[in-house]
Amino acid sequence: MSESPAKTSFWNRVLFIVKKIIKWMLFLIVIIGGIIIYWKYFYTYSEGYRAGLLQKFSNKGAIFKTYEGELILSSVSSTTNVAIASEKFLFSVINKSIVRKFDTIQGRMVIVHYKQKNKPVFWRGDSPYLVDSVKVRY
């Protein structure tokens, strides 16, 4: 016993509509996922300068080697030029052209320009702060 042509065409239309809805939903999921990934990992949240004592700069990582640094930011200093109230500023460097400069200025007062991302990406470093230039402060 075969189905009537009216029932067959009804189910074909339903199947066509369901396939169309699924395709649009997948398209929207991909677009929204791309926007979320861009916003979380690649959008520049803030940008600015920090000044302090370059305490540490190293190349570290098991698979992806990244350059990581640490500045001591002092808000109050004594008469002997020793920081009394200070905090650490951890950053990553992705620009290979300024890595040599960091290697030669450890222990000196510097000013760095950074871009802050919302979240770090493992191949870019451990910190959401990405430093792209450095100047020695005299």
C-alpha positions in Angstrom: 0.0 0.0 0.0 1.5 3.3 -1.0 1.1 6.7 0.5 -0.9 9.4 -1.2 0.9 12.1 -3.1 -0.5 14.7 -0.8 1.1 13.1 2.3 4.4 12.6 0.6 4.6 16.2 -0.5 3.7 17.4 3.0 6.5 15.4 4.6 8.9 16.6 1.9 8.1 20.2 2.7 8.5 19.6 6.4 11.9 17.9 5.8 12.9 20.8 3.5 11.9 23.4 6.2 13.7 21.5 9.0 16.9 21.2 6.9 16.7 25.0 6.1 16.3 25.8 9.8 19.2 23.5 10.8 21.5 25.2 8.2 20.6 28.7 9.4 21.1 27.6 13.0 24.6 26.2 12.2 25.4 29.4 10.3 24.4 31.5 13.2 26.4 29.4 15.7 29.5 29.7 13.6 29.1 33.5 13.2 28.3 34.0 16.9 31.2 31.7 17.9 33.6 33.6 15.7 32.5 36.9 17.3 32.9 35.5 20.8 36.4 34.1 20.1 37.5 37.4 18.5 36.1 39.4 21.5 37.7 37.1 24.1 41.1 36.6 22.6 41.9 39.2 19.9 40.0 42.4 20.7 42.1 45.1 22.4 40.4 45.9 25.6 42.8 48.7 26.7 46.0 50.2 25.6 48.5 52.4 27.6 51.9 52.8 29.2 53.4 51.5 32.4 56.6 52.7 34.0 58.7 50.7 36.5 61.7 48.7 37.3 62.3 45.7 34.9 62.8 42.9 37.4 62.6 39.8 35.2 62.5 38.9 31.6 62.6 35.3 30.4 61.8 32.9 27.5 59.7 30.1 28.8 57.3 27.4 27.8 57.3 23.6 27.1 55.9 23.6 23.6 55.3 27.3 22.7 58.2 29.4 23.9 57.0 32.9 24.9 58.8 35.9 26.3 57.5 36.9 29.7 58.5 39.9 31.8 57.8 41.5 35.2 57.9 45.2 36.1 57.8 46.5 39.6 55.5 49.5 39.6 56.2 51.8 42.5 53.6 54.2 43.7 55.7 55.6 46.6 59.4 55.8 46.9 61.7 56.8 49.7 64.5 59.3 49.7 67.0 56.5 48.9 65.1 55.7 45.7 63.7 52.4 47.1 60.1 51.5 46.3 58.0 51.4 49.4 54.5 50.6 48.0 54.8 48.5 44.9 52.9 46.0 42.7 54.0 43.7 39.9 53.0 44.1 36.3 53.3 40.8 34.4 53.5 41.0 30.6 54.2 39.1 27.5 56.3 40.2 24.4 55.3 38.9 21.0 57.4 41.3 18.9 60.8 39.5 18.4 62.5 42.8 17.4 62.4 44.3 20.9 63.4 41.1 22.8 67.1 42.0 22.6 66.4 45.4 24.1 64.7 43.7 27.1 67.7 41.4 27.5 70.0 44.3 28.0 68.0 46.6 30.3 67.1 44.3 33.2 67.3 46.1 36.5 66.7 49.5 35.0 63.7 51.9 35.1 61.7 51.5 31.9 58.4 52.7 30.2 56.5 50.0 28.2 53.6 50.4 25.9 51.1 47.6 26.2 47.8 46.3 24.7 45.5 44.4 27.0 43.4 41.6 25.6 40.5 40.1 27.4 42.1 36.6 27.8 45.6 35.3 26.9 46.2 32.8 24.1 48.7 30.1 24.8 51.0 30.8 21.8 51.1 34.5 22.7 52.1 34.2 26.3 50.7 33.8 29.8 49.6 37.4 30.3 46.7 39.4 28.7 49.1 42.4 28.6 51.1 42.4 25.3 54.1 44.8 25.3 55.0 46.2 21.9 57.6 48.8 22.8 60.0 49.8 25.5 62.0 52.9 26.4 64.7 53.3 29.1 63.7 55.9 31.7 66.5 58.2 32.8 
